[in-house]
Amino acid sequence: MPPFELVTLVDENADLLPGGAAGEALVARFADSLIALDLPERAVPVLRRLIDHAASPAAKAELGAKLAALELALRDPAAASAALTATAPAADAEISPTLAEERAILAARAAAAQGDLLTAMADLAPFDDTKAQGVKAELFENAHDWPQAEKALRAYVAGLTGGDETLGEHEARLVLRLATAAAQANDEALLGELAQKFTRRFPPGPLADMFRVLTSRPATSPSDISEVSKDVAAARSIPEALEALKAAGTKPKETN
């Protein structure tokens, strides 16, 4: 069906959707189709109607997560928080652990976007996997809380890297983000540790150049000038790359 016809169909007939597992599966498919249309302003009110007719707490919680994600995309964190609160199950046992973590991450992003980093960290506290650690690091980076960002990234990097093999792009970006946080926090000990452990493991390219700039020591003699001059060009690209690192650093490359 043409996109707008699908939206209109769901909007006008939400109360006719069947109950039970079949109805929940149909609602989930409609919700995914609405989101895939990339029309968040139009999808939000329809999702709200679907939530009103959700047949179970688990279905309502899943739709609430989809709605909260759309509200965050529309830069309305207060509405995202409200969507999660309105669709919260009576107990976490009513939803899957994966959905519980997804909702916690959305709640943390919404709280952080409203300036409440303490609540954001409380939302993430029950989860200690690499996904949650990555979100914690990102939120601390956004808040320019570099010591805490460094702490979260250290845990994240420790869980994703090891051995002496060349780093993949995803791992290299994470290590570079950790070096950035350490530099911002003036943690020279960690910068030295990272340089010793990872310099030879970076694949050649811009990421390696930026890592070398961040972890290199200041020039102390005329013989250092040549090397420092090479680093200056790489340093110029760092500010533009940092925002991309935060977005791409938490997403592993897809493999077939």
N, C-alpha and C positions, 0 to 999 in steps of 0.2 A: 504494500500500500504506500501511496505517497506519504511523506512524513507528517504533514499537517493533518491529513485524514486520520492517520493512526492516533495522533494526539487527541483529536476531537472525539474519535470513537471511544477511547479509554476514558476521557473526561466525562462524557455524557452517559456512560454506561457502567461506571464503577460500582454502583449498587447492585448490578446484575451479575457480577462475578460470583462463581460458585464457591462454597466453603470447602473445607477439607484440604488434603494434600494436593489434589488436582488444581483446586482454586489457587492455592499458595504458589504452585509452580507457574501457573498462568500469570499471576500478578508479578512474580519475579521476572518473567520474560518481558512483560509489558514495561516494567521499570527499567530493565536493561536497554530495551529498545528506545525508550524516551531519552535516556542518558546518552545513548549512541547518536542521537539526532544532533547533538551539540547545540541544543536550544535550551540552556538552563533556565532562563526566565519563564519559558513556556512549560517546562517540565516540572518546576517546583510546585505549582498549585495542583497539578495532576497527581504528583506523588503524595501530596498531603491528602487528597481524596482517597487514594489507594490505602494509605495508612489508616484512615478512618474506617475502612471496610476490611482491614486485615483480620484474618480468621483466628490467629493465634499470637501469643506474645512473641514467639520466635520470628514469625513473619513480620510483625510490627517492628521488632528490633532491627531486622535486616533492612527493611525499607527506611527506617529512621537513619541508619548509617548512610544509605544512598542519598537521602535528602540532605544530611549534614555535609556530605562531601560536595554536593552541588552548592549549598549555601557558602561553603568556604571558597569555592571557585568564583562565586559572585562577590567575594570579599565582605561577607556579612557573618562574622564569627559569632555574634550574639544569636542570630537566627540558627546557626549550626548547633550551638549549645542548647538552645530551646528544643530543637528537633530531637537531640539525643535524650534530653530529660523527659520529653513527652513520650518517648518510645522505649524507655528503660524497662527491662523485664523485672519481675518481682525478685528474682534471684538469678545469679549468673549461670546456675545449673540449667536454666531453661534454654540457653543458647550454647552454641559450640564455642570451644576455646578460641578458635580462629576469629569468629565474629566478636567475641568479647574483647580480644586484643585490638581488632580493627576499630571498634567503637571507642576504646580507651585512647588510641592514637588520635582519632578525630577529635575527641574531647580535649586532649592535650593541645592539639594545634589551635583549637578554638580559644581555649583559655589563654595560651601564649599570645595569640593575636590580639587579645583584649588586655594585654599587659600583666596577666596573672601567671607568672612563671612558676610560682610555688604550687598552685593548683595543678598546673600542667605536669609537673614532676610527680605529684601525688597520684594523678591519673595513670602514669606510666610505672609507678613503683611496683605493682604486682608482676610486672613482666621484665625478665632479664635476658631475653634472647637478643641476637644481633640486630633484629629489626627494631626492637624498642630502643636499644642502645643508639642506633643510628638516628632515630627521631630525637632522642634526648640531646645528642650532639648538635643536631641541626638547630634545635630551639635555643640552645645555649649560644651557638654561633650567631644566630639572628639577634639575640639580646646582647651580644658583645661581652658575654660573661666567659672570658677566655680560659681562666683556670678550670671552670666546670666543663667547658667544651673539651679542653685537653683531657680531663679525666674520663669523660664519656667516650671520646675517640680512642683513647688508649685501650679501653676495654673492647671496643669494636675492632680495632686493628689486631689486637691479640687473638681475637676469635677468628680472624679471616686470613691471617698470614702465617707463614712458617717455612722452615727450610731455607735453601739457598737458591731456589729457582728464580727465574726472572718474574717480576710481578706482572700480573694481568692489568689491563687498563683500570678496571674497577678497584683493585687493590692499590694500584699506584695513586689513584685519586684520593683514596682514604688516607694513605700515608702522607700525601701532600697536605691534606686538610689538617692532619695532626701536627705537621711541621708548622703550618700557618698559625694554629692555636698556640703552639709552644713559643713561636716568635712573638706573638702578641702578648703572651703572658711573661715574656722575658725569661723563659726557662732554658737557659743555656745548657744545662746538664742534659735535658731531654733532646735538645737539638744535636748535641754531640753524639748521643746514643743513637739517634735516628740516622745521622750521617754515616756512622760506622756500620750500622746494620743494613741499611737499605740503598746506599749510594750505588753500589755495583749491581743491585737487583732491578733498578729502574730501566725500562727499555728506552733506547735513544729517542729524543724528541722533546717537545715543549714541556711536558710534565717533569722530565728529568732536569731540564734547564732551570725550571722554577724551584724544584727541590734543592738543587745545588746552591741557588741564590739564598734560599731561606736558611740553609744549614751551614753555609760557609762562614768562616771566621773573618773579622775585619782585617784589612791589609795592614801589615806591620813593617814592611820593608819595600824598597823599590822593586824587588823581584816579584812582589805580589800584584803590582799595578796591571800587568798584562792580563792576568787571570781575572781580576776584578772588572776590567773594562769589558771583557766578554760577558760577564754576568749582568752588566748594566742593561744590555739589550733585552736579556731574558726578564729582568726585573720589571721592565716597562709593561710587560704583558700580564703581570700578576693581578693587578686590580680588576681588570676586565674578566679574568678567569675565575676569580674566587666565587662569584655568584653562581656560575655554572657548576663549579665543584660541589657546592652544597646541594644543588638539585640532582646532579648526576651521580654524586658519590654514594648515595644510598640505594642505587638501583643497579643490581648486577646485570651484566650483559646476558641477553637471552642466548641460549644454545639450542641447537636442533636436537 
